Amino acid sequence: MRALISLASLLVVLAIIGVLVKKQLATTQAPVPALQAPGTAAPTGSVGAQSQQIQQQVQQQVQQQMEGLMQKPRSLSDDESK
């Protein structure tokens, strides 16, 4: 009788572990959404085309930042004004 209870409890534990492993594997295989800025479309095509598109976006951002910095007036400190 004791052997049957031990065997039954062992099967219950194995079933619980099996369910937990199945859930864990299901979460690790879920697709991860791509990170992208709001309002931009996901790049399509080959890896080379995607790389080129990302490079162009970065170049545009850098150009916009530089233009913004160039538009700011430069303040003179007290030492430079004398």
Jmol script that loads the backbone (N, CA, C; Angstrom):
load data "model"
ATOM      1  N   MET A   1       0.833  -1.200   0.000  1.00  0.00           N
ATOM      2  CA  MET A   1       0.000   0.000   0.000  1.00  0.00           C
ATOM      3  C   MET A   1       0.872   1.256   0.000  1.00  0.00           C
ATOM      4  N   ARG A   2       1.928   1.209   0.806  1.00  0.00           N
ATOM      5  CA  ARG A   2       2.820   2.357   0.887  1.00  0.00           C
ATOM      6  C   ARG A   2       3.508   2.589  -0.465  1.00  0.00           C
ATOM      7  N   ALA A   3       3.824   1.536  -1.167  1.00  0.00           N
ATOM      8  CA  ALA A   3       4.476   1.640  -2.470  1.00  0.00           C
ATOM      9  C   ALA A   3       3.534   2.277  -3.493  1.00  0.00           C
ATOM     10  N   LEU A   4       2.252   1.945  -3.438  1.00  0.00           N
ATOM     11  CA  LEU A   4       1.287   2.545  -4.367  1.00  0.00           C
ATOM     12  C   LEU A   4       1.129   4.041  -4.121  1.00  0.00           C
ATOM     13  N   ILE A   5       1.104   4.445  -2.870  1.00  0.00           N
ATOM     14  CA  ILE A   5       0.988   5.873  -2.536  1.00  0.00           C
ATOM     15  C   ILE A   5       2.245   6.615  -2.987  1.00  0.00           C
ATOM     16  N   SER A   6       3.399   6.001  -2.780  1.00  0.00           N
ATOM     17  CA  SER A   6       4.656   6.623  -3.215  1.00  0.00           C
ATOM     18  C   SER A   6       4.690   6.765  -4.727  1.00  0.00           C
ATOM     19  N   LEU A   7       4.270   5.714  -5.428  1.00  0.00           N
ATOM     20  CA  LEU A   7       4.250   5.757  -6.883  1.00  0.00           C
ATOM     21  C   LEU A   7       3.267   6.805  -7.395  1.00  0.00           C
ATOM     22  N   ALA A   8       2.103   6.886  -6.786  1.00  0.00           N
ATOM     23  CA  ALA A   8       1.098   7.875  -7.191  1.00  0.00           C
ATOM     24  C   ALA A   8       1.599   9.286  -6.935  1.00  0.00           C
ATOM     25  N   SER A   9       2.218   9.526  -5.793  1.00  0.00           N
ATOM     26  CA  SER A   9       2.728  10.871  -5.494  1.00  0.00           C
ATOM     27  C   SER A   9       3.867  11.231  -6.441  1.00  0.00           C
ATOM     28  N   LEU A  10       4.698  10.237  -6.801  1.00  0.00           N
ATOM     29  CA  LEU A  10       5.774  10.488  -7.751  1.00  0.00           C
ATOM     30  C   LEU A  10       5.208  10.875  -9.119  1.00  0.00           C
ATOM     31  N   LEU A  11       4.158  10.221  -9.553  1.00  0.00           N
ATOM     32  CA  LEU A  11       3.525  10.560 -10.829  1.00  0.00           C
ATOM     33  C   LEU A  11       2.895  11.946 -10.800  1.00  0.00           C
ATOM     34  N   VAL A  12       2.298  12.308  -9.666  1.00  0.00           N
ATOM     35  CA  VAL A  12       1.715  13.652  -9.532  1.00  0.00           C
ATOM     36  C   VAL A  12       2.806  14.716  -9.614  1.00  0.00           C
ATOM     37  N   VAL A  13       3.926  14.492  -8.937  1.00  0.00           N
ATOM     38  CA  VAL A  13       5.036  15.450  -8.966  1.00  0.00           C
ATOM     39  C   VAL A  13       5.590  15.565 -10.383  1.00  0.00           C
ATOM     40  N   LEU A  14       5.751  14.440 -11.068  1.00  0.00           N
ATOM     41  CA  LEU A  14       6.242  14.488 -12.450  1.00  0.00           C
ATOM     42  C   LEU A  14       5.269  15.221 -13.373  1.00  0.00           C
ATOM     43  N   ALA A  15       3.991  15.042 -13.166  1.00  0.00           N
ATOM     44  CA  ALA A  15       2.992  15.741 -13.973  1.00  0.00           C
ATOM     45  C   ALA A  15       3.074  17.242 -13.734  1.00  0.00           C
ATOM     46  N   ILE A  16       3.215  17.652 -12.485  1.00  0.00           N
ATOM     47  CA  ILE A  16       3.337  19.089 -12.163  1.00  0.00           C
ATOM     48  C   ILE A  16       4.591  19.669 -12.801  1.00  0.00           C
ATOM     49  N   ILE A  17       5.702  18.958 -12.703  1.00  0.00           N
ATOM     50  CA  ILE A  17       6.950  19.435 -13.296  1.00  0.00           C
ATOM     51  C   ILE A  17       6.801  19.526 -14.817  1.00  0.00           C
ATOM     52  N   GLY A  18       6.131  18.553 -15.418  1.00  0.00           N
ATOM     53  CA  GLY A  18       5.910  18.584 -16.860  1.00  0.00           C
ATOM     54  C   GLY A  18       5.106  19.790 -17.298  1.00  0.00           C
ATOM     55  N   VAL A  19       4.075  20.132 -16.544  1.00  0.00           N
ATOM     56  CA  VAL A  19       3.248  21.303 -16.869  1.00  0.00           C
ATOM     57  C   VAL A  19       4.068  22.577 -16.734  1.00  0.00           C
ATOM     58  N   LEU A  20       4.863  22.670 -15.677  1.00  0.00           N
ATOM     59  CA  LEU A  20       5.689  23.870 -15.482  1.00  0.00           C
ATOM     60  C   LEU A  20       6.736  24.023 -16.585  1.00  0.00           C
ATOM     61  N   VAL A  21       7.350  22.919 -16.978  1.00  0.00           N
ATOM     62  CA  VAL A  21       8.346  22.971 -18.048  1.00  0.00           C
ATOM     63  C   VAL A  21       7.679  23.391 -19.362  1.00  0.00           C
ATOM     64  N   LYS A  22       6.508  22.876 -19.625  1.00  0.00           N
ATOM     65  CA  LYS A  22       5.791  23.230 -20.854  1.00  0.00           C
ATOM     66  C   LYS A  22       5.463  24.723 -20.885  1.00  0.00           C
ATOM     67  N   LYS A  23       5.024  25.269 -19.749  1.00  0.00           N
ATOM     68  CA  LYS A  23       4.719  26.704 -19.681  1.00  0.00           C
ATOM     69  C   LYS A  23       5.987  27.532 -19.880  1.00  0.00           C
ATOM     70  N   GLN A  24       7.085  27.082 -19.269  1.00  0.00           N
ATOM     71  CA  GLN A  24       8.343  27.815 -19.377  1.00  0.00           C
ATOM     72  C   GLN A  24       8.836  27.824 -20.822  1.00  0.00           C
ATOM     73  N   LEU A  25       8.749  26.698 -21.485  1.00  0.00           N
ATOM     74  CA  LEU A  25       9.185  26.643 -22.886  1.00  0.00           C
ATOM     75  C   LEU A  25       8.283  27.476 -23.781  1.00  0.00           C
ATOM     76  N   ALA A  26       7.006  27.525 -23.481  1.00  0.00           N
ATOM     77  CA  ALA A  26       6.085  28.316 -24.290  1.00  0.00           C
ATOM     78  C   ALA A  26       6.409  29.807 -24.177  1.00  0.00           C
ATOM     79  N   THR A  27       6.806  30.268 -23.013  1.00  0.00           N
ATOM     80  CA  THR A  27       7.122  31.695 -22.851  1.00  0.00           C
ATOM     81  C   THR A  27       8.454  32.047 -23.489  1.00  0.00           C
ATOM     82  N   THR A  28       9.407  31.123 -23.528  1.00  0.00           N
ATOM     83  CA  THR A  28      10.693  31.442 -24.140  1.00  0.00           C
ATOM     84  C   THR A  28      10.616  31.410 -25.656  1.00  0.00           C
ATOM     85  N   GLN A  29       9.620  30.742 -26.222  1.00  0.00           N
ATOM     86  CA  GLN A  29       9.488  30.663 -27.666  1.00  0.00           C
ATOM     87  C   GLN A  29       8.526  31.700 -28.223  1.00  0.00           C
ATOM     88  N   ALA A  30       7.972  32.550 -27.386  1.00  0.00           N
ATOM     89  CA  ALA A  30       7.038  33.579 -27.845  1.00  0.00           C
ATOM     90  C   ALA A  30       7.803  34.617 -28.660  1.00  0.00           C
ATOM     91  N   PRO A  31       7.226  35.129 -29.742  1.00  0.00           N
ATOM     92  CA  PRO A  31       7.922  36.133 -30.548  1.00  0.00           C
ATOM     93  C   PRO A  31       8.067  37.440 -29.776  1.00  0.00           C
ATOM     94  N   VAL A  32       9.239  38.042 -29.902  1.00  0.00           N
ATOM     95  CA  VAL A  32       9.521  39.302 -29.235  1.00  0.00           C
ATOM     96  C   VAL A  32       9.260  40.426 -30.233  1.00  0.00           C
ATOM     97  N   PRO A  33       8.445  41.415 -29.871  1.00  0.00           N
ATOM     98  CA  PRO A  33       8.189  42.509 -30.811  1.00  0.00           C
ATOM     99  C   PRO A  33       9.454  43.340 -31.029  1.00  0.00           C
ATOM    100  N   ALA A  34       9.615  43.815 -32.238  1.00  0.00           N
ATOM    101  CA  ALA A  34      10.787  44.615 -32.572  1.00  0.00           C
ATOM    102  C   ALA A  34      10.648  46.004 -31.963  1.00  0.00           C
ATOM    103  N   LEU A  35      11.747  46.516 -31.462  1.00  0.00           N
ATOM    104  CA  LEU A  35      11.754  47.868 -30.920  1.00  0.00           C
ATOM    105  C   LEU A  35      11.870  48.853 -32.071  1.00  0.00           C
ATOM    106  N   GLN A  36      10.995  49.819 -32.080  1.00  0.00           N
ATOM    107  CA  GLN A  36      11.051  50.843 -33.105  1.00  0.00           C
ATOM    108  C   GLN A  36      10.418  52.118 -32.578  1.00  0.00           C
ATOM    109  N   ALA A  37      10.852  53.209 -33.166  1.00  0.00           N
ATOM    110  CA  ALA A  37      10.334  54.502 -32.746  1.00  0.00           C
ATOM    111  C   ALA A  37       8.879  54.632 -33.179  1.00  0.00           C
ATOM    112  N   PRO A  38       8.069  55.354 -32.420  1.00  0.00           N
ATOM    113  CA  PRO A  38       6.673  55.523 -32.815  1.00  0.00           C
ATOM    114  C   PRO A  38       6.562  56.260 -34.143  1.00  0.00           C
ATOM    115  N   GLY A  39       5.660  55.786 -34.984  1.00  0.00           N
ATOM    116  CA  GLY A  39       5.420  56.443 -36.250  1.00  0.00           C
ATOM    117  C   GLY A  39       6.333  55.997 -37.374  1.00  0.00           C
ATOM    118  N   THR A  40       7.244  55.050 -37.092  1.00  0.00           N
ATOM    119  CA  THR A  40       8.102  54.559 -38.151  1.00  0.00           C
ATOM    120  C   THR A  40       7.668  53.165 -38.532  1.00  0.00           C
ATOM    121  N   ALA A  41       7.773  52.871 -39.796  1.00  0.00           N
ATOM    122  CA  ALA A  41       7.390  51.551 -40.285  1.00  0.00           C
ATOM    123  C   ALA A  41       8.540  50.579 -40.074  1.00  0.00           C
ATOM    124  N   ALA A  42       8.203  49.324 -39.915  1.00  0.00           N
ATOM    125  CA  ALA A  42       9.226  48.301 -39.766  1.00  0.00           C
ATOM    126  C   ALA A  42       9.951  48.133 -41.098  1.00  0.00           C
ATOM    127  N   PRO A  43      11.277  47.997 -41.055  1.00  0.00           N
ATOM    128  CA  PRO A  43      12.017  47.841 -42.300  1.00  0.00           C
ATOM    129  C   PRO A  43      11.693  46.505 -42.953  1.00  0.00           C
ATOM    130  N   THR A  44      11.622  46.522 -44.265  1.00  0.00           N
ATOM    131  CA  THR A  44      11.319  45.300 -44.995  1.00  0.00           C
ATOM    132  C   THR A  44      12.450  45.002 -45.956  1.00  0.00           C
ATOM    133  N   GLY A  45      12.519  43.789 -46.429  1.00  0.00           N
ATOM    134  CA  GLY A  45      13.531  43.406 -47.401  1.00  0.00           C
ATOM    135  C   GLY A  45      14.650  42.624 -46.754  1.00  0.00           C
ATOM    136  N   SER A  46      15.782  42.602 -47.433  1.00  0.00           N
ATOM    137  CA  SER A  46      16.922  41.839 -46.962  1.00  0.00           C
ATOM    138  C   SER A  46      17.608  42.550 -45.796  1.00  0.00           C
ATOM    139  N   VAL A  47      18.546  41.847 -45.205  1.00  0.00           N
ATOM    140  CA  VAL A  47      19.286  42.420 -44.081  1.00  0.00           C
ATOM    141  C   VAL A  47      20.087  43.631 -44.528  1.00  0.00           C
ATOM    142  N   GLY A  48      20.647  43.571 -45.718  1.00  0.00           N
ATOM    143  CA  GLY A  48      21.411  44.702 -46.240  1.00  0.00           C
ATOM    144  C   GLY A  48      20.542  45.932 -46.432  1.00  0.00           C
ATOM    145  N   ALA A  49      19.321  45.722 -46.928  1.00  0.00           N
ATOM    146  CA  ALA A  49      18.402  46.850 -47.125  1.00  0.00           C
ATOM    147  C   ALA A  49      17.978  47.433 -45.780  1.00  0.00           C
ATOM    148  N   GLN A  50      17.740  46.561 -44.804  1.00  0.00           N
ATOM    149  CA  GLN A  50      17.368  47.031 -43.471  1.00  0.00           C
ATOM    150  C   GLN A  50      18.505  47.818 -42.848  1.00  0.00           C
ATOM    151  N   SER A  51      19.722  47.324 -43.005  1.00  0.00           N
ATOM    152  CA  SER A  51      20.893  48.017 -42.464  1.00  0.00           C
ATOM    153  C   SER A  51      21.050  49.389 -43.087  1.00  0.00           C
ATOM    154  N   GLN A  52      20.861  49.455 -44.387  1.00  0.00           N
ATOM    155  CA  GLN A  52      20.982  50.737 -45.085  1.00  0.00           C
ATOM    156  C   GLN A  52      19.896  51.709 -44.635  1.00  0.00           C
ATOM    157  N   GLN A  53      18.683  51.208 -44.443  1.00  0.00           N
ATOM    158  CA  GLN A  53      17.586  52.064 -44.005  1.00  0.00           C
ATOM    159  C   GLN A  53      17.845  52.596 -42.593  1.00  0.00           C
ATOM    160  N   ILE A  54      18.339  51.746 -41.715  1.00  0.00           N
ATOM    161  CA  ILE A  54      18.651  52.184 -40.353  1.00  0.00           C
ATOM    162  C   ILE A  54      19.764  53.216 -40.371  1.00  0.00           C
ATOM    163  N   GLN A  55      20.778  52.986 -41.210  1.00  0.00           N
ATOM    164  CA  GLN A  55      21.883  53.931 -41.310  1.00  0.00           C
ATOM    165  C   GLN A  55      21.393  55.293 -41.806  1.00  0.00           C
ATOM    166  N   GLN A  56      20.492  55.304 -42.761  1.00  0.00           N
ATOM    167  CA  GLN A  56      19.939  56.560 -43.260  1.00  0.00           C
ATOM    168  C   GLN A  56      19.149  57.282 -42.179  1.00  0.00           C
ATOM    169  N   GLN A  57      18.383  56.535 -41.379  1.00  0.00           N
ATOM    170  CA  GLN A  57      17.617  57.148 -40.301  1.00  0.00           C
ATOM    171  C   GLN A  57      18.543  57.774 -39.271  1.00  0.00           C
ATOM    172  N   VAL A  58      19.629  57.086 -38.943  1.00  0.00           N
ATOM    173  CA  VAL A  58      20.584  57.618 -37.964  1.00  0.00           C
ATOM    174  C   VAL A  58      21.243  58.870 -38.520  1.00  0.00           C
ATOM    175  N   GLN A  59      21.609  58.840 -39.795  1.00  0.00           N
ATOM    176  CA  GLN A  59      22.228  60.014 -40.401  1.00  0.00           C
ATOM    177  C   GLN A  59      21.277  61.204 -40.391  1.00  0.00           C
ATOM    178  N   GLN A  60      20.008  60.980 -40.644  1.00  0.00           N
ATOM    179  CA  GLN A  60      19.026  62.058 -40.610  1.00  0.00           C
ATOM    180  C   GLN A  60      18.887  62.620 -39.202  1.00  0.00           C
ATOM    181  N   GLN A  61      18.880  61.741 -38.197  1.00  0.00           N
ATOM    182  CA  GLN A  61      18.766  62.210 -36.819  1.00  0.00           C
ATOM    183  C   GLN A  61      19.973  63.041 -36.423  1.00  0.00           C
ATOM    184  N   VAL A  62      21.164  62.591 -36.806  1.00  0.00           N
ATOM    185  CA  VAL A  62      22.381  63.338 -36.477  1.00  0.00           C
ATOM    186  C   VAL A  62      22.368  64.684 -37.192  1.00  0.00           C
ATOM    187  N   GLN A  63      21.940  64.684 -38.444  1.00  0.00           N
ATOM    188  CA  GLN A  63      21.888  65.936 -39.193  1.00  0.00           C
ATOM    189  C   GLN A  63      20.904  66.913 -38.546  1.00  0.00           C
ATOM    190  N   GLN A  64      19.745  66.430 -38.123  1.00  0.00           N
ATOM    191  CA  GLN A  64      18.766  67.292 -37.464  1.00  0.00           C
ATOM    192  C   GLN A  64      19.301  67.838 -36.151  1.00  0.00           C
ATOM    193  N   GLN A  65      20.011  67.006 -35.402  1.00  0.00           N
ATOM    194  CA  GLN A  65      20.577  67.472 -34.137  1.00  0.00           C
ATOM    195  C   GLN A  65      21.646  68.534 -34.375  1.00  0.00           C
ATOM    196  N   MET A  66      22.474  68.326 -35.386  1.00  0.00           N
ATOM    197  CA  MET A  66      23.519  69.311 -35.685  1.00  0.00           C
ATOM    198  C   MET A  66      22.908  70.630 -36.144  1.00  0.00           C
ATOM    199  N   GLU A  67      21.877  70.565 -36.965  1.00  0.00           N
ATOM    200  CA  GLU A  67      21.216  71.786 -37.402  1.00  0.00           C
ATOM    201  C   GLU A  67      20.586  72.512 -36.225  1.00  0.00           C
ATOM    202  N   GLY A  68      20.026  71.761 -35.289  1.00  0.00           N
ATOM    203  CA  GLY A  68      19.449  72.368 -34.096  1.00  0.00           C
ATOM    204  C   GLY A  68      20.505  73.041 -33.241  1.00  0.00           C
ATOM    205  N   LEU A  69      21.673  72.413 -33.129  1.00  0.00           N
ATOM    206  CA  LEU A  69      22.757  73.012 -32.353  1.00  0.00           C
ATOM    207  C   LEU A  69      23.319  74.243 -33.035  1.00  0.00           C
ATOM    208  N   MET A  70      23.351  74.232 -34.354  1.00  0.00           N
ATOM    209  CA  MET A  70      23.878  75.385 -35.084  1.00  0.00           C
ATOM    210  C   MET A  70      22.944  76.585 -34.989  1.00  0.00           C
ATOM    211  N   GLN A  71      21.674  76.369 -34.756  1.00  0.00           N
ATOM    212  CA  GLN A  71      20.705  77.458 -34.683  1.00  0.00           C
ATOM    213  C   GLN A  71      20.736  78.166 -33.326  1.00  0.00           C
ATOM    214  N   LYS A  72      21.270  77.512 -32.302  1.00  0.00           N
ATOM    215  CA  LYS A  72      21.299  78.134 -30.969  1.00  0.00           C
ATOM    216  C   LYS A  72      22.324  79.256 -30.944  1.00  0.00           C
ATOM    217  N   PRO A  73      21.944  80.410 -30.398  1.00  0.00           N
ATOM    218  CA  PRO A  73      22.921  81.508 -30.299  1.00  0.00           C
ATOM    219  C   PRO A  73      23.991  81.175 -29.261  1.00  0.00           C
ATOM    220  N   ARG A  74      25.183  81.578 -29.554  1.00  0.00           N
ATOM    221  CA  ARG A  74      26.302  81.308 -28.650  1.00  0.00           C
ATOM    222  C   ARG A  74      26.424  82.460 -27.666  1.00  0.00           C
ATOM    223  N   SER A  75      26.471  82.133 -26.389  1.00  0.00           N
ATOM    224  CA  SER A  75      26.572  83.185 -25.374  1.00  0.00           C
ATOM    225  C   SER A  75      28.049  83.466 -25.083  1.00  0.00           C
ATOM    226  N   LEU A  76      28.350  84.746 -24.870  1.00  0.00           N
ATOM    227  CA  LEU A  76      29.700  85.150 -24.545  1.00  0.00           C
ATOM    228  C   LEU A  76      29.853  85.218 -23.029  1.00  0.00           C
ATOM    229  N   SER A  77      30.943  84.681 -22.553  1.00  0.00           N
ATOM    230  CA  SER A  77      31.198  84.771 -21.110  1.00  0.00           C
ATOM    231  C   SER A  77      31.832  86.128 -20.813  1.00  0.00           C
ATOM    232  N   ASP A  78      31.978  86.451 -19.544  1.00  0.00           N
ATOM    233  CA  ASP A  78      32.519  87.756 -19.143  1.00  0.00           C
ATOM    234  C   ASP A  78      33.979  87.943 -19.612  1.00  0.00           C
ATOM    235  N   ASP A  79      34.746  86.851 -19.642  1.00  0.00           N
ATOM    236  CA  ASP A  79      36.152  86.949 -20.040  1.00  0.00           C
ATOM    237  C   ASP A  79      36.281  87.233 -21.529  1.00  0.00           C
ATOM    238  N   GLU A  80      35.422  86.676 -22.334  1.00  0.00           N
ATOM    239  CA  GLU A  80      35.526  86.854 -23.780  1.00  0.00           C
ATOM    240  C   GLU A  80      35.023  88.231 -24.215  1.00  0.00           C
ATOM    241  N   SER A  81      34.141  88.852 -23.458  1.00  0.00           N
ATOM    242  CA  SER A  81      33.572  90.117 -23.887  1.00  0.00           C
ATOM    243  C   SER A  81      34.506  91.293 -23.632  1.00  0.00           C
ATOM    244  N   LYS A  82      35.554  91.124 -22.867  1.00  0.00           N
ATOM    245  CA  LYS A  82      36.476  92.239 -22.554  1.00  0.00           C
ATOM    246  C   LYS A  82      37.617  92.315 -23.503  1.00  0.00           C
TER     247      LYS A  82
END
end "model"
wireframe off; spacefill off
backbone 0.3
color backbone group
